[in-house]
Amino acid sequence: ERLASLYREKGDHRALVALYERRAKALSTVLGGDPARVQQLSMLHEELGRLWQEPPLAQPRKAIENYRKSFEIDPQAVSAIYAARELLKAQGDVKEALPLYDLEISAIQDTDRKLALLRDEAAVRASTGDQKGASATLRDALRLDPGDIALQYEVAASVVARIIAGEK
């Protein structure tokens, strides 16, 4: 930890990444099912993801790779799922980003957050031309909160837009 803080103070991001990568490799060999170590390794990969994402390193692919490792190790690493999804969307890789909505939704309990994620997914699907997928996603959201009038309107508008576009 002390060496890492020295690297941070010095601004030596490459050395810090190398330190964390060695630490992650060593830690992965001694996990032994220990939940504390699993969480520590997940957090380490999440931090590596942040370092690779931000300048001066700014390598989104490596950031995504580390975020992915983080939530593969700990499926409850919601912030890693979110960061990977947003990076993938920013790169235009929507196909790879869409499954991450389901991962995050299954990892959280907050219904309002789930609804926001489903609405966002529907918007992404609609923006890529997947109107049918957008409607299905909005219907999933409506199952969570059947009394939400705005959501009912969004589902109906989505279906009407598809009909106007000539879809049966």
N, C-alpha and C positions, 0 to 999 in steps of 0.2 A: 504494500500500500504506500509505503514511504517513497519507494522508487517511482511508482506511478505518479504521486503528487509532484515529485521533482521534475519528471518529464512534462507534466501539465504546466508547471510554473515556467519551465524553459520554453514551452511551446513546441516540443519535439513530438509531433503527432505520430510520425512513423515509428519511433522508438516505443511509444506508448502502445501502439497497435501490435508491434512485435512482442512486447511484454505480455499483453493480454492474450494474444494467440498462443504463446507458449504456456501460459497459465491455463487456458481452456483445454489445450491438448493434454496437459498433465492431469487436470481435474477430471477429464472424461475417462481416464483409465482407472480412477478410484471411486467412481460413483457408488457402486454397491447398493443401489436402491435407496440410499440415504436421501430423504426429501430435502434436507437443508442443502446438501451438495448439488442436488438436481436444480434447485432454485438458484443457487449461486452460479452454476454453469449457464443456466438460461439468462440470468441477468448479465453475465459476462459477455455472452454473444449479443445481447441487446445493446450493451455499451459499445461493442465493436461495430455494430450496425450504425449507431449514432456517429461514431468517429469516421467511418467510411462515408457516411452521408454528407457530413458537413465539410466546408472548406477547411484546410487546404487540400485534403485528400479527395473529396467529392467524387467518389466512384460508386454510383448507385447500384450497379450489379453486385459489388462486394457487400454493400450495405444490405441489400435484399437477401443475399445468401446468409448473412449473419442473423438478420431478423428471423429468417425462416428456421435456422437452427434453433434459435431461442424458443419459438413457439412449438417446434417439433419436440423439444426436450420438455417443455412445460406448456401444455395446451391452454393454460390460464394466463399466459403472457399476452394480455390484451393489447398493451401498448406496442409490442413487437408486431402483432398481427396488423394493427392499424397502420403503423409506419411502413410495413412492407406493402400493404394494399395501396396506400397513397403514392408510394414511389412507383409502383407498377402502373397505376393510373396515369401518373405524370409522364411516364415513358410511353404511354399509349398501349400498354400491354394489358388491355381490359380482360381478355380471356383468362389470363393468369390471376388477375386481381379478383374476379367475381367469386371464386370459391372461398376467398378469405372473409367475405361477408358472413357466410354460414359459420365459419370457425369462430369469428368474434361473437356472433349472436348466440352460439351455443356456450360460450365461455362467460357470458354476463347474465345477470338476473334482472337488471333494470328494464322494465317494459318500455319506458319512454325512449331509452337508448336503442332498444331493439327496433322500435318503430322508426326512429331516425335513420338507422342503418338500412332498413328495408326501403324506406323512401329514397335514400341515396342510391342504393343498388338499382331501384326502378329507374331513376333518372339516368344513371350510367347506361343501363340497358337501352333505354329509349334513345339516348344520344348516339348509340352505335347502331341503331336501326332494329334492335330486337324489341319491337313493340309487344309481341306476344309474351316474351319474358318479363317485360316491364309490368304488363297486366297481371301476370301470375304472381309476381313479387308483391304488387300492391294488394292482391287478394290475400296473400299470406299475412301481410300487415293487418288487414281488416279482420282476420281471424283472431289476432291478438287484442284488438280493440274494436269490436263490432259496432259500438255506439258512436264512434268518431265520425261526425258528419263530413268533415273536410276530407277524410280518407275515403269515405263512401263516394264523394264527388270525384276524387282523383281516380278511383277505380272506374267509375262510369265514364269519365272523360277519356280515359285510356282506351276503353272498349269502343267508344264512339269514334275516336280518332282512327282506330283500326278498321272500323266499318267504312268510314269515309274514304280511307285509303284503298278500299276494294277487297279487304280481307273478309272471308266468310266466318 
